[in-house]
């Protein structure tokens, strides 16, 4: 589904990603772990198409298409979803309006007609019920005045409604207490499916206690320096990133 | 390209897409160019007006000659040559139309292009429309239904023929002819406009609406609107405005007077989309409008809501005189400027009665190289015991080359009066745009979404059917981002 080949990228002319290879197949959940400054967030922004990140070498294919040629909204249309580390506030725009706009924009991209407003609201309320989210949540302005946990929960709601092919979770666990972490993990686990791939970017192993990945990779110095199963995450938790940081320096 | 730079660029291409920039080819009846006492007499004679009104017009004209141009606004434009314009232009018609069937089909086509098919509205929407085409009111729909409850809704020319005593009693009592240079000119040469009278205790059964359009080249449009809500009555009125694309500037100097007697309420909403000029600031409407409401009776209420997206220059301060005790004045405003548009707009709340209240919510959005100023006066008179005001001014900037300014004037002569003022300035952030785009929403739609969110408090004040229109207009005004 997603193939990253020999990716090199710079931010402000400074090389951050230095020859990264990664392949995700449908149904797989991959975790990328790494120390601060390893290029984890850069990777998520490159995949989602944010300005300010320049790819200098390599390619990224999504279902065979050159992803790097597409605008951010086109990538969303193709089925890529990024759960933000810091979800953005949009005052005055109700959550339900935002979700409807997003769903219709994606449908338009795929050449499908707009969704019926009533049917959409009905489906939305059902999704909320499933995620244990109060209906009042839908009337509030997007992330405005939300607590950290509410913001992350909102990302999970968007993930459920947009049902992408590839979900990228960028440090979704940061700043969450254990209850919120569990809610987020439940949301993600409910979305696991044979057609959907997930890329979970995290600094800490604790999220992976709740979302058990198929593959774990260590990103250090802009490259994948080790790959393995869930046991690799436990090893990192016990021993830290020291070993890999040293490797990078060598 | 950075998202903001891109937005700015796209926004700048907007004016080429002014959707209402077509001209209707229709024969018009015009007065000679220029302004003189003879022109004033010509207009008055054309309209078969009573002697007192001609005298009033002439008094205004003579005063106007002496009056200086208002200078306080932060707008910049070359001196207006008042002799280089026509002051009367009317579509040629054999007689006044009795019904829509007698109206020139070309005129009706124009209104259809504007999105207000009169016929359909008559049948479907339940909105009574008084359409002003250049200077003469063309057709008034729904008149009969309104007559049943005693509401008078007609052109001001017609009111002068049919209800001269009402017009004489109220005309110029809120905005005197000598109020300011633009209002003074209007008093001398106004050609038409709407007249509304709601009898005591009547709640007007439908939204009343006027659609103004400037068609003829070089014509100023000087309409005059007079709305009287008698004791205990209620009316909601909407005006919408467009004009074709022209290279030269056109002057629009309107006057709107509202009078609310005891326990009466008037809600006046404007969606203004005059041609704003091109991206270099060429052409466009000079919108110099005097709007004022007089809460004459106790417990009366006047509420102004405006969505201002057009005009090269906007000079406009819809105001409330809160004379009656416990009367309420409100001002809700969205102003969007783009390219080289200039807007100096705001309100005046003059508290004279006891326990009077006013509320001002202003949302300004500046893009391109536009300059926008909120200018607001809150005055608490010496007898305004317990009066209260709340003002909130928010500015949103798009791009690096625009300006937003907030100029509040507060005067209080009463110790018990309370005045609150809050102001914020913000930008559409790259983060917001990227967040929307990552969810699939293209950039230009994302801008419209963020701006609509910013304006939500004011949009909610508009009557339902117009809120939708205004929301779309917000998108169109900042379009150009649509690729």
Interface residues (C-beta under 8 A of the other chain):
Chain A: X48 X49 X50 X51 X52 X71 X72 X73 X75 X76 X77 X81 X82 X84 X87 X88 X89 X90 X91 X92 X93 X97 X98 X101 X102 X103 X105 X106 X109 X141 X142 X158 X162
Chain B: X1 X2 X3 X429 X430 X431 X432 X434 X435 X436 X437 X438 X439 X440 X441 X442 X443 X445 X449 X450 X452 X453 X454 X455 X456 X457
